[in-house]
Amino acid sequence: MVCAACHGADGNQPLPNHPKLAGQHESYLVKQLQDFKSGDREDAIMAGQVASLSDDDMQNLAAYFASKKVTPVTAEANEVGKKLYQGGDAARGITACIACHGTDGKGAGLAGFPKVGSQTADYTKVQLEKFRSGVRNNDMNSMMANIAAKLTDEDIAALAEYMASLK
């Protein structure tokens, strides 16, 4: 399976800058594959990987990876990140991450909110930076882009560390 080279055979990626697909919501995985194929989510490597996938292929891949057990990363909880994740920052208009991704980072599959716990801090940091810069813009109603635009580099690093600690 071509996916295994970057994401691991069971969806638990061997490299810190690639996402874990294991245990992710099936509907979220399908959407990401469709967005890579359509160009709504830009990534030259992924665009090439999904170019020949049919809708059935995408559904089957998503079902396979969603069925796998995620292996948590070893990470220390960052107190600054925890505060932002759980409570946001009303003064700066930053919504708490917990509102969509839950107390344990497991998201809400039916609502389209992905699991963010147990991703590596490296991967999460890059994704938050992409949302902030507008490079990644395939989020529902630009919710992530609007929140990330208000985050500092320090906020992003702290959130990424905290989210990695969620199991």
DSSP file with accessible surface (Angstrom, degrees, kcal/mol):
  #  RESIDUE AA STRUCTURE BP1 BP2  ACC     N-H-->O    O-->H-N    N-H-->O    O-->H-N    TCO  KAPPA ALPHA  PHI   PSI    X-CA   Y-CA   Z-CA
    1    1 A M    >         0   0  122      0, 0.0     3,-0.9     0, 0.0     4,-0.5   0.000 360.0 360.0 360.0 125.8    0.0    0.0    0.0
    2    2 A V  T >   +     0   0   98      1,-0.2     3,-1.2     2,-0.2     4,-0.5   0.856 360.0  64.0 -60.7 -36.0    1.5    3.3   -1.1
    3    3 A C  T >> S+     0   0   36      1,-0.3     4,-2.7     2,-0.2     3,-1.0   0.817  89.4  68.8 -59.2 -32.9   -0.1    5.1    1.9
    4    4 A A  H <> S+     0   0   27     -3,-0.9     4,-1.8     1,-0.2    -1,-0.3   0.781  83.4  71.2 -62.4 -27.9    2.0    3.1    4.3
    5    5 A A  H <4 S+     0   0   79     -3,-1.2    -1,-0.2    -4,-0.5    -2,-0.2   0.885 119.7  14.3 -58.4 -38.2    5.3    4.8    3.3
    6    6 A C  H <4 S+     0   0   41     -3,-1.0     9,-0.6    -4,-0.5    -2,-0.2   0.737 138.1  36.2-105.8 -31.5    4.3    8.0    5.0
    7    7 A H  H  < S-     0   0   18     -4,-2.7    14,-0.4     6,-0.2    15,-0.2   0.466 106.3-113.4-106.1  -3.3    1.4    7.0    7.2
    8    8 A G    ><  -     0   0   10     -4,-1.8     3,-1.5    -5,-0.3     5,-0.2   0.246  31.8 -85.8  81.7 149.4    2.4    3.5    8.4
    9    9 A A  T 3  S+     0   0   65      1,-0.3    -1,-0.1    -5,-0.2    -5,-0.1   0.821 132.6  37.1 -60.5 -31.3    0.7    0.3    7.5
   10   10 A D  T 3  S-     0   0   68      2,-0.2    -1,-0.3    -6,-0.1    -2,-0.1   0.252 123.6 -99.5-105.3  11.7   -1.7    0.7   10.4
   11   11 A G  S <  S+     0   0    0     -3,-1.5    10,-2.3     1,-0.2    11,-1.7   0.495  89.8 120.6  85.7   2.3   -2.1    4.5   10.0
   12   12 A N        -     0   0   20      8,-0.2    -2,-0.2     9,-0.2    -1,-0.2  -0.826  64.9-134.9-100.5  92.5    0.4    5.3   12.8
   13   13 A Q        -     0   0   18     -2,-1.0    -6,-0.2    -5,-0.2    -5,-0.1  -0.065  10.6-146.9 -53.7 144.0    2.9    7.3   10.8
   14   14 A P  S    S+     0   0   87      0, 0.0    -1,-0.1     0, 0.0    -7,-0.1   0.617  82.3  65.0 -84.3 -12.8    6.6    6.6   11.3
   15   15 A L  S >  S-     0   0   77     -9,-0.6     3,-1.6     4,-0.1    -2,-0.1  -0.910  77.6-136.1-116.4 138.2    7.5   10.3   10.7
   16   16 A P  T 3  S+     0   0   61      0, 0.0   107,-0.8     0, 0.0   104,-0.1   0.693 100.9  58.2 -68.8 -15.8    6.6   13.2   13.0
   17   17 A N  T 3  S+     0   0   98    105,-0.1    -4,-0.0   106,-0.1     0, 0.0   0.380  94.0  78.5 -96.5   6.9    5.6   15.5   10.2
   18   18 A H  S <  S-     0   0   43     -3,-1.6   102,-0.3   -12,-0.1   105,-0.2  -0.893  85.4-109.8-111.7 146.8    2.9   13.2    8.7
   19   19 A P        -     0   0   23      0, 0.0     2,-0.5     0, 0.0    -6,-0.1  -0.381  22.6-119.2 -75.8 150.6   -0.5   12.7   10.2
   20   20 A K        -     0   0   14      1,-0.1    -8,-0.2    -8,-0.1   -12,-0.1  -0.749  26.6-177.3 -80.8 129.1   -1.7    9.7   12.0
   21   21 A L    >   +     0   0   28    -10,-2.3     3,-2.0    -2,-0.5    -9,-0.2   0.644  45.9 112.4 -99.6 -20.5   -4.7    8.3   10.1
   22   22 A A  T 3  S+     0   0    5    -11,-1.7    44,-0.2     1,-0.3    47,-0.1  -0.292  91.3   1.2 -58.1 128.9   -5.4    5.4   12.6
   23   23 A G  T 3  S+     0   0    9     42,-2.1    -1,-0.3    45,-0.3    43,-0.2   0.431  93.5 142.3  75.3   0.2   -8.7    5.9   14.4
   24   24 A Q    <   -     0   0   11     -3,-2.0    -1,-0.2    41,-0.2     2,-0.1  -0.350  66.7 -83.8 -70.5 154.5   -9.5    9.2   12.6
   25   25 A H     >  -     0   0   37      1,-0.1     4,-2.2    -3,-0.1     3,-0.2  -0.393  35.0-136.5 -60.6 130.4  -13.2    9.7   11.7
   26   26 A E  H  > S+     0   0   76      1,-0.2     4,-2.5     2,-0.2     5,-0.2   0.904 102.9  51.5 -57.0 -45.7  -14.0    8.0    8.5
   27   27 A S  H  > S+     0   0   67      1,-0.2     4,-2.2     2,-0.2    -1,-0.2   0.866 109.0  51.6 -63.3 -35.1  -16.0   10.9    7.1
   28   28 A Y  H  > S+     0   0   34     -3,-0.2     4,-2.4     2,-0.2    -1,-0.2   0.925 109.4  49.6 -66.7 -43.3  -13.1   13.3    7.8
   29   29 A L  H  X S+     0   0   14     -4,-2.2     4,-2.5     2,-0.2    -2,-0.2   0.918 110.2  50.5 -62.4 -42.8  -10.6   11.1    6.0
   30   30 A V  H  X S+     0   0   13     -4,-2.5     4,-2.8     1,-0.2     5,-0.2   0.942 110.4  50.2 -59.8 -46.6  -12.9   10.8    3.0
   31   31 A K  H  X S+     0   0   72     -4,-2.2     4,-2.8     1,-0.2    -2,-0.2   0.919 110.3  49.4 -59.1 -44.0  -13.3   14.6    2.9
   32   32 A Q  H  X S+     0   0   12     -4,-2.4     4,-2.6     2,-0.2    -1,-0.2   0.933 111.6  48.5 -63.7 -43.0   -9.5   15.1    3.1
   33   33 A L  H  X S+     0   0   25     -4,-2.5     4,-2.3     1,-0.2    -2,-0.2   0.932 113.4  47.6 -61.7 -44.3   -8.8   12.7    0.3
   34   34 A Q  H  X S+     0   0   82     -4,-2.8     4,-2.6     1,-0.2     6,-0.3   0.902 111.6  50.8 -62.5 -40.6  -11.5   14.3   -1.9
   35   35 A D  H  X>S+     0   0   15     -4,-2.8     6,-2.0    -5,-0.2     4,-1.4   0.877 109.5  49.8 -67.5 -37.1  -10.1   17.8   -1.1
   36   36 A F  H  <5S+     0   0   19     -4,-2.6    -1,-0.2     4,-0.2    -2,-0.2   0.929 113.5  47.1 -63.6 -42.8   -6.6   16.7   -2.1
   37   37 A K  H  <5S+     0   0   90     -4,-2.3    -2,-0.2     1,-0.2    -1,-0.2   0.908 116.1  42.7 -66.7 -41.3   -7.9   15.3   -5.3
   38   38 A S  H  <5S-     0   0   73     -4,-2.6    -1,-0.2    -5,-0.2    -2,-0.2   0.666 111.7-116.4 -79.4 -17.5  -10.0   18.4   -6.2
   39   39 A G  T  <5S+     0   0   38     -4,-1.4    -3,-0.2     2,-0.3    -4,-0.1   0.421  82.8 121.4  93.0  -0.4   -7.3   20.8   -5.1
   40   40 A D  S   <S+     0   0   95     -5,-0.9     2,-0.5    -6,-0.3    97,-0.5   0.774  82.2  40.2 -65.6 -25.1   -9.3   22.3   -2.3
   41   41 A R  S    S-     0   0   22     -6,-2.0     2,-0.5    -9,-0.1    -2,-0.3  -0.983  93.8-142.1-122.0 115.6   -6.5   21.2    0.0
   42   42 A E        +     0   0  140     -2,-0.5     2,-0.2    93,-0.5    -6,-0.1  -0.673  42.3 134.0 -88.5 125.8   -3.1   21.8   -1.7
   43   43 A D     >  -     0   0   54     -2,-0.5     4,-2.9    -7,-0.2     5,-0.2  -0.706  39.9-151.2-165.6 113.4   -0.3   19.4   -1.3
   44   44 A A  H  > S+     0   0   92     -2,-0.2     4,-1.7     1,-0.2     5,-0.1   0.876  97.0  47.2 -59.3 -40.2    1.7   18.3   -4.3
   45   45 A I  H  > S+     0   0  114      2,-0.2     4,-1.9     1,-0.2    -1,-0.2   0.959 115.8  43.1 -67.7 -49.5    2.6   14.9   -2.9
   46   46 A M  H  > S+     0   0   35      1,-0.2     4,-2.3     2,-0.2     5,-0.2   0.881 108.8  58.7 -66.7 -35.7   -0.9   14.0   -1.8
   47   47 A A  H  X S+     0   0   40     -4,-2.9     4,-1.1     1,-0.2    -1,-0.2   0.929 109.0  45.5 -58.5 -42.6   -2.4   15.3   -5.0
   48   48 A G  H  < S+     0   0   53     -4,-1.7     4,-0.4    -5,-0.2    -1,-0.2   0.872 111.8  52.2 -67.5 -35.7   -0.3   12.9   -6.9
   49   49 A Q  H  < S+     0   0   92     -4,-1.9     3,-0.2     1,-0.2    -2,-0.2   0.840 116.9  36.9 -70.3 -34.5   -1.2   10.0   -4.6
   50   50 A V  H >< S+     0   0    2     -4,-2.3     3,-1.8     1,-0.2    -1,-0.2   0.554  87.3  98.7 -96.1  -6.5   -4.9   10.5   -4.8
   51   51 A A  T 3< S+     0   0   62     -4,-1.1    -1,-0.2     1,-0.3    -2,-0.1   0.839  91.4  36.7 -52.8 -38.9   -5.2   11.4   -8.5
   52   52 A S  T 3  S+     0   0  107     -4,-0.4    -1,-0.3    -3,-0.2     2,-0.3   0.439  90.9 115.3 -97.1   3.0   -6.2    7.9   -9.6
   53   53 A L    <   -     0   0   30     -3,-1.8     2,-0.1   -20,-0.1    -3,-0.0  -0.526  55.0-145.0 -76.1 136.0   -8.3    7.0   -6.6
   54   54 A S     >  -     0   0   50     -2,-0.3     4,-2.4     1,-0.1     5,-0.2  -0.422  32.0-101.7 -85.5 171.3  -12.0    6.5   -7.2
   55   55 A D  H  > S+     0   0  112      1,-0.2     4,-2.4     2,-0.2     5,-0.2   0.902 126.6  51.6 -60.0 -39.7  -14.7    7.5   -4.7
   56   56 A D  H  > S+     0   0  119      2,-0.2     4,-2.7     1,-0.2    -1,-0.2   0.903 107.6  52.1 -63.6 -41.7  -14.9    3.8   -3.7
   57   57 A D  H  > S+     0   0   67      2,-0.2     4,-2.7     1,-0.2     5,-0.2   0.931 110.8  47.8 -58.7 -46.0  -11.1    3.7   -3.2
   58   58 A M  H  X S+     0   0    2     -4,-2.4     4,-2.5     1,-0.2    -2,-0.2   0.917 112.3  48.8 -63.0 -43.3  -11.3    6.7   -1.0
   59   59 A Q  H  X S+     0   0   80     -4,-2.4     4,-2.5     1,-0.2    -1,-0.2   0.920 112.7  48.2 -62.5 -42.8  -14.1    5.3    1.1
   60   60 A N  H  X S+     0   0  108     -4,-2.7     4,-2.4     2,-0.2    -2,-0.2   0.905 112.2  48.0 -66.4 -42.2  -12.3    2.0    1.5
   61   61 A L  H  X S+     0   0   32     -4,-2.7     4,-2.6     2,-0.2     5,-0.3   0.931 112.8  49.1 -62.8 -43.8   -9.1    3.6    2.5
   62   62 A A  H  X S+     0   0    1     -4,-2.5     4,-2.6    -5,-0.2    -2,-0.2   0.919 111.5  48.8 -63.2 -42.8  -10.9    5.8    5.0
   63   63 A A  H  X S+     0   0   35     -4,-2.5     4,-1.4    -5,-0.2    -1,-0.2   0.910 111.6  50.7 -63.7 -41.1  -12.8    2.8    6.5
   64   64 A Y  H  < S+     0   0   82     -4,-2.4     4,-0.5     2,-0.2     3,-0.4   0.965 115.3  40.0 -61.4 -53.5   -9.5    0.9    6.8
   65   65 A F  H >< S+     0   0    6     -4,-2.6   -42,-2.1     1,-0.2     3,-1.2   0.880 111.9  56.6 -68.1 -35.8   -7.6    3.6    8.6
   66   66 A A  H 3< S+     0   0   27     -4,-2.6    -1,-0.2    -5,-0.3    -2,-0.2   0.838 103.6  56.4 -63.0 -28.9  -10.6    4.6   10.8
   67   67 A S  T 3< S+     0   0   86     -4,-1.4    -1,-0.3    -3,-0.4    -2,-0.2   0.605  90.9  93.4 -79.9 -10.5  -10.8    1.0   12.0
   68   68 A K  S <  S-     0   0   71     -3,-1.2     2,-0.4    -4,-0.5   -45,-0.3  -0.518  81.2-112.1 -86.6 152.6   -7.2    1.0   13.2
   69   69 A K        -     0   0  181     -2,-0.2     2,-0.2   -47,-0.1   -47,-0.1  -0.685  30.2-127.4 -85.8 128.9   -6.1    1.8   16.8
   70   70 A V        -     0   0   47     -2,-0.4   -58,-0.1   -48,-0.1   -47,-0.1  -0.501  12.5-138.4 -75.2 139.7   -4.2    5.0   17.2
   71   71 A T        -     0   0   75     -2,-0.2   -49,-0.1    47,-0.1    -1,-0.0  -0.907  24.4-128.9 -97.1 115.8   -0.9    4.8   19.0
   72   72 A P        -     0   0   63      0, 0.0     2,-0.2     0, 0.0    95,-0.1  -0.286  17.7-125.2 -63.2 151.2   -0.5    7.8   21.4
   73   73 A V        -     0   0   25     91,-0.5     2,-0.8    93,-0.2    45,-0.1  -0.576  23.5-110.5 -88.6 159.0    2.6    9.9   21.2
   74   74 A T        +     0   0  148     -2,-0.2     2,-0.3    44,-0.0    91,-0.1  -0.843  58.3 146.8 -90.9 113.3    4.7   10.5   24.3
   75   75 A A        -     0   0   33     -2,-0.8     2,-0.3    90,-0.1    43,-0.0  -0.994  45.8-122.9-149.7 146.1    4.3   14.2   25.1
   76   76 A E        -     0   0  167     -2,-0.3     2,-0.3     1,-0.1    89,-0.2  -0.686  37.1-109.4 -86.7 139.9    4.1   16.4   28.1
   77   77 A A        -     0   0   49     -2,-0.3     2,-0.6    88,-0.1    85,-0.2  -0.541  28.0-140.6 -69.6 129.5    1.0   18.6   28.6
   78   78 A N     >  -     0   0   34     -2,-0.3     4,-2.8    80,-0.3     5,-0.2  -0.848   3.2-150.8 -93.4 122.0    1.8   22.2   28.0
   79   79 A E  H  > S+     0   0  128     -2,-0.6     4,-2.1     2,-0.2    -1,-0.1   0.865  96.4  49.4 -65.7 -37.2    0.0   24.4   30.5
   80   80 A V  H  > S+     0   0   88      2,-0.2     4,-2.1     1,-0.2    -1,-0.2   0.942 114.3  46.3 -66.2 -44.1   -0.2   27.4   28.2
   81   81 A G  H  > S+     0   0    0     77,-0.2     4,-3.1     1,-0.2     5,-0.2   0.894 110.1  53.9 -63.0 -40.0   -1.6   25.2   25.5
   82   82 A K  H  X S+     0   0   69     -4,-2.8     4,-2.9     2,-0.2     5,-0.3   0.923 107.5  50.6 -60.4 -43.8   -4.0   23.5   27.9
   83   83 A K  H  X>S+     0   0  162     -4,-2.1     4,-2.5     1,-0.2     5,-0.5   0.925 115.0  42.4 -62.3 -45.3   -5.4   26.9   28.9
   84   84 A L  H  X5S+     0   0   11     -4,-2.1     4,-1.9     3,-0.2    13,-0.6   0.917 115.6  49.5 -66.9 -44.0   -6.0   28.0   25.3
   85   85 A Y  H  <5S+     0   0    0     -4,-3.1    13,-2.5    11,-0.2    14,-0.3   0.932 121.3  33.7 -60.9 -46.5   -7.3   24.5   24.3
   86   86 A Q  H  <5S+     0   0   85     -4,-2.9    -2,-0.2    -5,-0.2    -1,-0.2   0.830 138.1  14.0 -82.7 -32.2   -9.8   24.4   27.1
   87   87 A G  H  <5S-     0   0   55     -4,-2.5     9,-0.3    -5,-0.3     3,-0.3   0.518  83.0-152.2-123.6  -8.7  -10.7   28.0   27.5
   88   88 A G     << -     0   0    9     -4,-1.9     2,-0.3    -5,-0.5     7,-0.2  -0.244  36.7 -81.7  64.9-158.2   -9.6   30.0   24.5
   89   89 A D  B >>> -A   94   0A  49      5,-2.6     5,-2.6     1,-0.1     3,-1.0  -0.762  37.0-172.2-148.0  93.9   -8.8   33.7   25.0
   90   90 A A  G >45S+     0   0   97     -2,-0.3     3,-1.0     1,-0.3    -1,-0.1   0.857  84.6  61.1 -58.2 -36.6  -11.9   35.9   24.9
   91   91 A A  G 345S+     0   0   99      1,-0.3    -1,-0.3     2,-0.1    -2,-0.0   0.830 113.7  35.9 -62.2 -31.3   -9.9   39.1   24.9
   92   92 A R  G <45S-     0   0   89     -3,-1.0    -1,-0.3     2,-0.1    -2,-0.2   0.356 115.4-112.4-102.1   3.2   -8.3   38.1   21.6
   93   93 A G  T <<5 +     0   0   34     -3,-1.0     2,-0.7    -4,-0.5    -3,-0.2   0.802  63.7 152.0  72.7  29.3  -11.4   36.4   20.2
   94   94 A I  B   < -A   89   0A  10     -5,-2.6    -5,-2.6    56,-0.1    -1,-0.2  -0.848  37.6-141.8 -98.8 115.2   -9.9   32.9   20.3
   95   95 A T        -     0   0   77     -2,-0.7    -7,-0.2    -7,-0.2     2,-0.2  -0.487  28.3-100.6 -71.4 144.6  -12.5   30.2   20.7
   96   96 A A    >   -     0   0   18     -9,-0.3     3,-1.3    -2,-0.2     4,-0.4  -0.432  20.8-138.8 -66.5 135.0  -11.6   27.2   22.9
   97   97 A C  T >> S+     0   0   27    -13,-0.6     4,-2.8     1,-0.3     3,-1.4   0.816  99.0  72.4 -61.9 -31.4  -10.5   24.2   20.8
   98   98 A I  H 3> S+     0   0   49    -13,-2.5     4,-1.6     1,-0.3    -1,-0.3   0.768  81.5  72.8 -56.9 -27.3  -12.5   22.0   23.2
   99   99 A A  H <4 S+     0   0   73     -3,-1.3    -1,-0.3   -14,-0.3    -2,-0.2   0.850 118.1  13.3 -60.1 -35.5  -15.7   23.4   21.6
  100  100 A C  H <4 S+     0   0   37     -3,-1.4    -2,-0.2    -4,-0.4    -1,-0.2   0.739 133.9  42.8-109.3 -34.9  -15.2   21.3   18.5
  101  101 A H  H  < S-     0   0   19     -4,-2.8     6,-2.7     6,-0.1    15,-0.3   0.489 101.6-130.5 -98.8  -3.3  -12.4   18.8   19.3
  102  102 A G    ><  -     0   0   23     -4,-1.6     3,-1.1    -5,-0.4    -1,-0.1   0.161  31.6 -68.9  78.5 165.3  -13.7   17.8   22.7
  103  103 A T  T 3  S+     0   0   96      1,-0.3    -1,-0.2    -5,-0.1    -5,-0.1   0.812 134.7  38.1 -62.5 -30.9  -12.0   17.5   26.1
  104  104 A D  T 3  S-     0   0   63     -3,-0.1    -1,-0.3    -6,-0.1    -2,-0.1   0.265 114.5-108.7-106.9   9.0   -9.9   14.5   25.0
  105  105 A G  S <  S+     0   0    1     -3,-1.1    11,-2.6    -4,-0.2    12,-2.0   0.670  80.6 127.1  75.5  19.1   -9.2   15.7   21.4
  106  106 A K        -     0   0   91      9,-0.2     3,-0.2     1,-0.2     9,-0.2   0.474  52.0-157.0 -90.6  -0.5  -11.5   13.1   19.9
  107  107 A G        -     0   0   20     -6,-2.7     2,-0.3     7,-0.1    -1,-0.2  -0.074  26.3 -79.5  63.8-161.3  -13.4   15.6   17.8
  108  108 A A  B >>> -B  113   0B  38      5,-1.9     5,-2.3     1,-0.1     4,-0.8  -0.831  33.9-165.5-146.2  98.8  -16.9   15.0   16.5
  109  109 A G  G >45S+     0   0   16     -2,-0.3     3,-1.0     1,-0.2    -1,-0.1   0.879  87.9  51.6 -56.4 -45.1  -17.1   12.8   13.4
  110  110 A L  G 345S+     0   0  189      1,-0.3    -1,-0.2     2,-0.1    -2,-0.0   0.823 112.6  47.1 -65.7 -28.3  -20.7   13.6   12.5
  111  111 A A  G <45S-     0   0   46     -3,-0.6    -1,-0.3     2,-0.1    -2,-0.2   0.532 117.6-112.3 -88.5  -8.1  -20.0   17.4   12.7
  112  112 A G  T <<5S+     0   0   32     -3,-1.0    -3,-0.2    -4,-0.8    28,-0.2   0.622  70.2 138.7  88.9  13.2  -16.8   17.1   10.7
  113  113 A F  B   < -B  108   0B  41     -5,-2.3    -5,-1.9   -13,-0.1    -1,-0.3  -0.828  45.8-136.0 -96.1 120.2  -14.4   17.9   13.5
  114  114 A P        -     0   0   19      0, 0.0     2,-0.4     0, 0.0    -7,-0.1  -0.195  20.1 -98.9 -74.2 162.5  -11.3   15.7   13.4
  115  115 A K        +     0   0   68     -9,-0.2    -9,-0.2     1,-0.1   -10,-0.1  -0.641  39.8 174.8 -73.1 130.5   -9.5   13.9   16.2
  116  116 A V    >   +     0   0   22    -11,-2.6     3,-1.1    -2,-0.4   -10,-0.2   0.550  44.2 101.7-115.1 -16.5   -6.5   16.0   17.1
  117  117 A G  T 3  S+     0   0   13    -12,-2.0    47,-0.2     1,-0.2    50,-0.2  -0.386  83.8  21.7 -68.5 147.5   -5.3   14.1   20.2
  118  118 A S  T 3  S+     0   0    4     45,-1.1    -1,-0.2    48,-0.8     2,-0.2   0.483  88.2 126.9  71.9   4.5   -2.2   11.8   19.7
  119  119 A Q  S <  S-     0   0   15     -3,-1.1    -1,-0.3    44,-0.3   -46,-0.1  -0.593  71.7 -97.5 -76.7 157.1   -1.1   13.6   16.6
  120  120 A T     >  -     0   0   18   -102,-0.3     4,-2.4    -2,-0.2     5,-0.2  -0.424  22.7-123.9 -73.4 151.3    2.6   14.7   16.8
  121  121 A A  H  > S+     0   0   29      1,-0.2     4,-2.8     2,-0.2     5,-0.2   0.885 111.6  58.2 -60.9 -37.3    3.3   18.3   17.9
  122  122 A D  H  > S+     0   0   90      2,-0.2     4,-1.9     1,-0.2    -1,-0.2   0.934 109.3  42.7 -58.2 -49.0    5.3   18.7   14.7
  123  123 A Y  H  > S+     0   0   26   -107,-0.8     4,-2.3     2,-0.2    -2,-0.2   0.946 115.7  47.9 -64.4 -48.2    2.3   17.8   12.4
  124  124 A T  H  X S+     0   0   11     -4,-2.4     4,-2.7     1,-0.2     5,-0.2   0.911 109.6  53.6 -61.6 -41.3   -0.2   19.9   14.4
  125  125 A K  H  X S+     0   0   76     -4,-2.8     4,-2.4    -5,-0.2    -1,-0.2   0.938 109.5  48.0 -58.8 -47.4    2.1   22.9   14.5
  126  126 A V  H  X S+     0   0   57     -4,-1.9     4,-2.4    -5,-0.2    -1,-0.2   0.913 111.7  50.0 -62.4 -41.2    2.5   22.9   10.7
  127  127 A Q  H  X S+     0   0   17     -4,-2.3     4,-2.5     2,-0.2    -1,-0.2   0.919 110.4  49.1 -66.7 -41.9   -1.3   22.5   10.2
  128  128 A L  H  X S+     0   0   12     -4,-2.7     4,-2.5     1,-0.2    -1,-0.2   0.909 111.7  50.2 -62.6 -39.4   -2.1   25.4   12.5
  129  129 A E  H  X S+     0   0   52     -4,-2.4     4,-2.4    -5,-0.2     6,-0.3   0.895 109.7  51.1 -64.7 -38.9    0.5   27.6   10.7
  130  130 A K  H  X>S+     0   0   54     -4,-2.4     6,-1.8     2,-0.2     4,-1.1   0.903 111.0  47.6 -65.8 -41.3   -1.0   26.6    7.3
  131  131 A F  H  <5S+     0   0   15     -4,-2.5     3,-0.4     2,-0.2    -2,-0.2   0.924 112.2  50.6 -63.1 -42.6   -4.5   27.6    8.5
  132  132 A R  H  <5S+     0   0   76     -4,-2.5    -2,-0.2     1,-0.2    -1,-0.2   0.909 114.5  42.4 -62.2 -42.1   -3.1   30.9    9.9
  133  133 A S  H  <5S-     0   0   80     -4,-2.4    -1,-0.2    -5,-0.2    -2,-0.2   0.638 111.3-117.5 -81.1 -14.4   -1.4   31.8    6.6
  134  134 A G  T  <5S+     0   0   37     -4,-1.1    -3,-0.2    -3,-0.4    -4,-0.1   0.406  83.8 118.2  91.2  -2.8   -4.3   30.7    4.4
  135  135 A V  S   <S+     0   0   79     -5,-0.9     2,-0.6    -6,-0.3   -93,-0.5   0.903  79.0  45.7 -63.0 -39.0   -2.3   27.9    2.7
  136  136 A R        +     0   0   14     -6,-1.8    -2,-0.3    -9,-0.2    -1,-0.2  -0.924  66.3 150.9-105.0 123.8   -4.7   25.4    4.1
  137  137 A N        +     0   0   94     -2,-0.6     5,-0.1   -97,-0.5    -1,-0.1  -0.014  33.1 107.7-143.8  34.0   -8.3   26.6    3.7
  138  138 A N        +     0   0   12      2,-0.1     2,-0.2     3,-0.1   -97,-0.1   0.125  49.6 121.6-102.3  23.1  -10.5   23.5    3.4
  139  139 A D  S >  S-     0   0   25      1,-0.1     3,-1.6    -3,-0.1     2,-0.2  -0.550  76.0 -89.5 -86.6 151.5  -12.0   23.9    6.8
  140  140 A M  G >  S-     0   0   83      1,-0.3     3,-2.2    -2,-0.2     4,-0.2  -0.383 104.2 -15.6 -63.0 123.6  -15.8   24.2    7.3
  141  141 A N  G 3  S-     0   0  137      1,-0.3    -1,-0.3    -2,-0.2    -3,-0.1   0.737 113.5 -78.4  53.9  26.1  -16.9   27.9    7.1
  142  142 A S  G <> S+     0   0   57     -3,-1.6     4,-2.7    -5,-0.1    -1,-0.3   0.742  88.9 145.7  57.2  27.2  -13.2   29.0    7.6
  143  143 A M  H <> S+     0   0   65     -3,-2.2     4,-1.9     1,-0.2     5,-0.2   0.935  71.2  42.0 -60.4 -48.4  -13.6   28.3   11.3
  144  144 A M  H  > S+     0   0   43     -4,-0.2     4,-3.2     1,-0.2     5,-0.3   0.907 114.2  51.8 -67.5 -40.4  -10.0   27.1   11.7
  145  145 A A  H  > S+     0   0   20      1,-0.2     4,-1.9     2,-0.2    -2,-0.2   0.919 110.2  49.1 -61.9 -42.5   -8.6   29.8    9.5
  146  146 A N  H  < S+     0   0   94     -4,-2.7     4,-0.3     2,-0.2    -1,-0.2   0.871 117.0  41.0 -66.1 -38.8  -10.4   32.5   11.6
  147  147 A I  H >< S+     0   0   35     -4,-1.9     3,-1.7    -5,-0.2     4,-0.3   0.940 114.5  50.5 -72.8 -49.3   -9.2   31.1   14.9
  148  148 A A  H >< S+     0   0    0     -4,-3.2     3,-1.8     1,-0.3    -2,-0.2   0.823  97.9  68.3 -62.1 -29.5   -5.6   30.4   13.7
  149  149 A A  T 3< S+     0   0   64     -4,-1.9    -1,-0.3    -5,-0.3    -2,-0.2   0.764 100.9  49.5 -60.6 -22.6   -5.3   33.9   12.3
  150  150 A K  T <  S+     0   0   97     -3,-1.7     2,-0.3    -4,-0.3    -1,-0.3   0.455  91.6 100.7 -95.7  -2.5   -5.3   35.2   15.9
  151  151 A L    <   -     0   0    8     -3,-1.8     2,-0.1    -4,-0.3    -3,-0.0  -0.658  62.4-142.4 -89.3 139.4   -2.7   32.8   17.2
  152  152 A T     >  -     0   0   54     -2,-0.3     4,-2.5     1,-0.1     5,-0.2  -0.420  33.2-102.3 -84.5 170.3    0.9   33.8   17.8
  153  153 A D  H  > S+     0   0   93      1,-0.2     4,-2.4     2,-0.2     5,-0.2   0.902 126.3  51.3 -58.3 -39.4    3.8   31.4   17.0
  154  154 A E  H  > S+     0   0  139      2,-0.2     4,-2.4     1,-0.2    -1,-0.2   0.894 108.1  51.1 -66.8 -40.3    4.0   30.8   20.8
  155  155 A D  H  > S+     0   0   14      2,-0.2     4,-2.9     1,-0.2     5,-0.2   0.929 110.8  48.9 -60.2 -46.1    0.3   30.0   21.0
  156  156 A I  H  X S+     0   0    0     -4,-2.5     4,-2.7     2,-0.2     5,-0.2   0.929 111.5  48.2 -62.8 -45.0    0.7   27.5   18.1
  157  157 A A  H  X S+     0   0   32     -4,-2.4     4,-2.2     1,-0.2    -1,-0.2   0.926 114.1  47.0 -62.2 -43.0    3.7   25.8   19.6
  158  158 A A  H  X S+     0   0    6     -4,-2.4     4,-2.5     2,-0.2   -80,-0.3   0.920 113.7  47.4 -66.8 -43.9    1.9   25.5   23.0
  159  159 A L  H  X S+     0   0    4     -4,-2.9     4,-3.1     2,-0.2     5,-0.3   0.921 110.8  51.8 -63.2 -42.7   -1.3   24.2   21.5
  160  160 A A  H  X S+     0   0    2     -4,-2.7     4,-1.9    -5,-0.2    -2,-0.2   0.917 111.5  47.2 -62.3 -42.0    0.5   21.6   19.4
  161  161 A E  H  X S+     0   0   91     -4,-2.2     4,-1.0    -5,-0.2    -1,-0.2   0.924 114.2  46.9 -64.6 -44.0    2.4   20.3   22.4
  162  162 A Y  H >X S+     0   0   15     -4,-2.5     3,-0.9     1,-0.2     4,-0.6   0.941 111.1  50.4 -65.1 -46.1   -0.8   20.1   24.5
  163  163 A M  H >< S+     0   0    9     -4,-3.1     3,-1.1     1,-0.3   -45,-1.1   0.872 104.6  58.6 -61.7 -35.5   -2.8   18.4   21.8
  164  164 A A  H 3< S+     0   0    2     -4,-1.9   -91,-0.5    -5,-0.3    -1,-0.3   0.816 102.2  56.0 -62.6 -27.2   -0.1   15.8   21.3
  165  165 A S  H << S+     0   0   20     -4,-1.0    -1,-0.2    -3,-0.9     2,-0.2   0.631  84.3 102.5 -81.3 -13.0   -0.5   14.9   25.0
  166  166 A L    <<        0   0   14     -3,-1.1   -48,-0.8    -4,-0.6   -93,-0.2  -0.526 360.0 360.0 -73.7 136.1   -4.2   14.2   24.6
  167  167 A K              0   0  109     -2,-0.2   -61,-0.1   -50,-0.2   -50,-0.1  -0.841 360.0 360.0-111.0 360.0   -5.0   10.5   24.5
